[in-house]
């Protein structure tokens, strides 16, 4: 691409940090399987264990609680499936899974699979109009029959609208009944203070490429006391819950990215929040009738999610793409058929609003020029998208 692109999709993936590239390249030049006993293997193992200690220190965990994975999806699957199988094996009554209705598909689809194939009984926990979990509803659902609950999973912060969940309150309710809690913290790490040890969680998912590491590496923080059945079986690496040859360069890159990203999180969050405020104000001024989604008081500093009445989100995305701006819709596309965002539907938004939404997400390369470019482009793009929508409706009617 020769033209300058304005990248406003950091919540999907953020550019790899330059210092991480250097670290990964150096680690890739080393030889040895970390499980081998010879000198080369021991050197590779040293890289892995130093990375484990670094990740643990940055996220408030013990090194033994860091289980390296291929990314957030694998970590979510390991946590949700592994906890469910272990809890059900210990007591066949434990088949209920309580999950927020706005989870990422890595959790959503895992839970659905357990219901379809493994006998789980799923209860989707409601959220309010801003996407925030109803803790009182959770408390009532748990109290109805706590002995039958296998686990609770509630994301730390939503990947679409940016709403931050009351994870501490969720953990407190769960632990009154000794129920394990998992949280997908992929979007929260680096944007908010995250301390696994203080969170009350039993399992927490981290993804590297949302924090400046390469795609293909992540971690599940898992308390030593947590009993988890493996999803992968093999050589018994990673506490025997995640077999497979450890990728020393990748985990070294993850550690380096987190060291950089977790340095002075409040300052980083403040800078992103300032850019977000500029973006939100500019978009709302440029597009009368645009709706900002999410919780105004409990939100990620780098995500701004809007609904644009009269527009199809996909059409608007392509118009902005043609103008050199990268963003994303809040919808999934299955077999070429746009589907409304399950997050907005859970928040009570009508289908039309859920289909006409876009997410703009900021990160470490974002600038005021990026924000101003979007503000300049969004008004004309919305006008064209609305005209296209009217034409499409008229065509269908004829």
N, C-alpha and C positions, 0 to 999 in steps of 0.2 A: 504494500500500500504506500503510494508516494505522498498522498495528501496527509495532512496532520489529522489524527483522530483524537477526538475527545472521549476519553475512556471513563464512563460512569457506571461500570458494572463490577466494582471491586467485591461485591458480595458473592458474585459467581466465582471469580478468581482474581487474585491481585498479582501484579508483576513480581517476579522473583527478585529479591533484594540483591544488589551487586555483591555484597560481602558474602552472601549465601552461595552464589555461583562460584566464588573463589574457593570456599570451604568444600563444596561438593566436588569440584574439579580435583582438588588436592586429595580428597578421600578416594576418588575413583582411580587414582594412580597407585593406590596401595593394593597389595595382593593378600588374599587369605580369606577363608571362610571363618566367621567368628566362632563357629563351633569346633574348629580344628584345634588340636593341642600343640602343634608346632609353633615356631616363632612367628610366622606370618599370620597364622590364625589368632595367636594371642594379641598381636598388634591390632588386627581387625576388631577383636573383642574389646580391646581397650578403647577404641573409638566409640563403639556402641555403648559401653558402660559410662563413659564420660558424657555422651549425649543424654543417656538416661538420667544421670545426676543433674545435668543442666536443665532438662525439661521439668524434672521434679522440683528443683529449686524455684524455677520461674512460676510454677503453677501451684505451689503450696502442697506438694505431695511428697511421700517417701519414694526414693528410687525404686523400691520393690513394688510400688503401686503403678508404675508406668509400664504398660503393655504396648509395644509398638505394633502398628497395623499398616495396611496399605492406604488408609485414608479414613474419612469420616463414615462412609457407608459401611465399611467392614466393621468399624468400631461399634456403630449403632446395632448392626446385626448381632455381633458377639454379645453385646450387653443385653439386648432385649431377649434374644433367643436363649442365650446361656443362662440368664437369671431365671427365665420362665421354666426351662427344663429342669434346672436344679431345684427350684422351689416345688415344682409339681412332683418330682421324684421323692422329695422328702415328705410330702403330704399331698396325696391325690386330690384333696379338696381345693388346693391352691391353683385355680385355673383362671381367675379373673385378672385381666390386665387393664389398668386405668391409665389412659393416655389423653393428653390434651388434643382437642379437635384441630389444632393448627400446626401439628408436627410436620417436620420435613418428611418427604416421601421415603427417605431411608428408614425412618421409624414407622411412618404410616403404613407402608406396604409390608414391612416386616410383621407388624401387628396383625394386619389383615391376613397374611399367610398363616400365622399361628392359629388364627381363628378358623381358617378354612381347612387346614391340614393337621393341626395338632391339638384340637379340642379346646382352645382358649375361648374364654367368654370376654369380649371386649366392651368396655364402657368408655365412650368418648366424653371427656370432661368439657363442660361448656366454657366459653369465653364471653366477655362482654363486647360491646360495640367497638372497643378499641383494640380487641384481640388479647386482653389480659385475662388470665385464668380466674375463675370463680373459686376461691379457696374454701368458702363455706360449702359450696356444692361438693367439692372434693371430700371435705370432712364428713358430710352426710353419707356419701357413697361408701366411704371406708367404714364408717360406723355401722352401716347396715349389716355387714358380715365381714369383719376384718380377717377372720381365719381363712377366708377363701381367696384373698388377694395374693397373687403371685408377685407382682411388682407394680410400681408406678413409674411412668416416664413422662417428663415434662421438659421441653427445651428451655435453655437459659434465655435465649432471645430469638425472636422470630426472623427468619431469613427473608420474608417478603415485606412485611410492614414495619419491622424493627422493634416491635413491642417487647419489652423486657419482662420476664415472668418472675413471680415471687418464689424463687426456688427455695430459699431458706424456710419459708412458711410451709411449702409442700413437704420438705424433708422433716420438719417438726411434726406435722400431722402423721406422716408415715411411720416415723420412729416411735410414736406412742404405741404402735402395734407391731413393731419389729419387722416392718415391710421395707424391702430394699427399694431405693430410688435411683433412677438413671436420668441424666440430663444431657441432651445434645448441646454442647457449648461452642459449637463451631463458629458461630457469628459473634459470640461474646468475647472470646479470647483475643486480647489486643485492643479491644474497644472499650472494655469495662474491667474493673478490678475483679479477677477471678482467683479464688484461693480454694483449692479442692479440700484441704484439711478443715477449713472453717465452714464449708458449705453444707455439711451434713449429708452430702451425696454418698452413695455407695459406688457409683460408676459415672464417668463423665467422658464425653467424646470430644476429641480435638482433631482438627484437620490442618495439614501443613500449608496447602496452597491458598488458604484464606489469610495466612499470616506472613506471606513472603517466602515460603519454602516451595520446592517443586511439587507438581502434582504427583500423587502416588505414595504419599507417606502421611501417617497420622498416628494417633495414640488413643488408647482407652485407659483412663485412670481408673484403677480398680482397687478398692480397699482389700487389704490382705485377708480380712475376715469374710469377704464376699465369696460365695460358692457359685461358680459358673461352669456350665458344661461347655466344652469346646465346640466350635463350629468346624474348625479345621483340625484334622488329626495327622500326626506324622512324627517328627523328631522330638517333640516335647519342648520346644523352645518357649520362651516367655511364660514361665510358670506352668507350662503344660496346658495353657489355655489358647495359645495361638502358635501352632507349629509352622515351620517354614524357615528357610535360611534368612537370617537377618541381613537387611540391606544397609550396610555400614555407611555408605555415602549419603543415602537418603535420610537416615536418622540423624546423621551429623548435620545435614542441612536443616532439618526440622529444629534441632537444638539451636543452631546459629540464628535462624529466623526468629525464634521465640526470644532469644536473648536480646535481639534488636527491637522487636515489636513490643516486648514487655518492659522496656526501659522507659520509665516515666509515663505510664498509661494515662494519668490525669491530664498531663500536658498534651498528649496526642489526642485524647478525647476532646479537649477544649478546642484545639485547632480544627478538628473535623466538625465539631458542633457549630463553630463560627461559619465554616463554609456551607454547612447544611442550612443554617438560618438564612444566609444570602440566597441560596438556591430556592428554598421554600418561599421566601418573600417575593423573589423574582418571578417564579412560576405562577403563583397566585395572582400577582399583578398583571401578568401577561395573558392569563387565561381566566377571565371571569367565569365562575361556576365550577372551577376545578376543586376537587375535594382532597384534602390531605388525610391519609389513612394512618391509623396507629394511635398509640397512647401518647399524648403530648407531654406527660410527666415522666413516663417510664419508657424511654426509647433509646435505641442505639444512636450514637452521635453521627454515624455516617450513612444512614439509610433514610431516604425520603420517598414515600410511596403515594402516588396520586391516582385518583379516578377522574377521567375526563368525559363527562356526559356527552352522548352523541357520537362517541368514537369507538372503534374497535381497537383494542390495544395492539394487536399484531400489525394493523395498518399504520398506526402511529409510530410504532417501533421502526418499521421499514422506511417511513418518511424521514425520521431522524437519522437512521443509518445512512440514507442517501445524502444527508447534510453533514455526515462525518461524525456523528455522535453515537456512541455505543451505550445501550442501556438494556433493560429486559422487561418483559411483561410479567405480570403476576399469575399467568396462566400456564397450564401444561398443554401440550399439543399431542393428541393421540391419533395416529393414522391420518394426519392432516386436518383433523377437526378440532378447532380451538375449543377448549373447555374453560369455564370460569374458574377462578382461583378458589380452591377449597378453603383457604384462609379467610378470604373476604366473605364467602358464604357462611362460614362458621361465625363470623362477626355480625351476621344478620343483613349483609348487603344484598340488594336484589341482583339477579343474574346480569342485567344490563350493565350495572355499575362494576360488577366483578369482572366482566369481559373487557371493559374499557379502561384498564389500569396499567400504569407503568411504574417500575422501580428504578430510581437513580441512586447509586451507591458510590460513596467516596472512599478514598484510600490514600496511601502514602505518596502517590504521585499526583494527587488532585491539586488543582490551583484555582485561584479566583478567575483566571481566564477560561478554564473549563466550565465553571459555573455560568459565567457571563455568555459563553457561546451557546449553552443550552437555553438560557433565558431569551436570547435573541431568536433562536430557532423554534422554540416551542409554540408560540402563538400562530405563526403561519402553518406549521405542521398540523396543529389541531384543526385549523380552518379547513385545510385540504382533507384531513381524515373525516371530518364531519360531512363534507360534500360527497366524499366517496361513499360514506355510509348511507346518505340519502339516495344516491344513485343506485346502490345495491338493493336497497329496500324497494325502490320503484321498479327495478328490473324483475325482482322476485314476484312482485304483485302483478306485473304484466304477463 
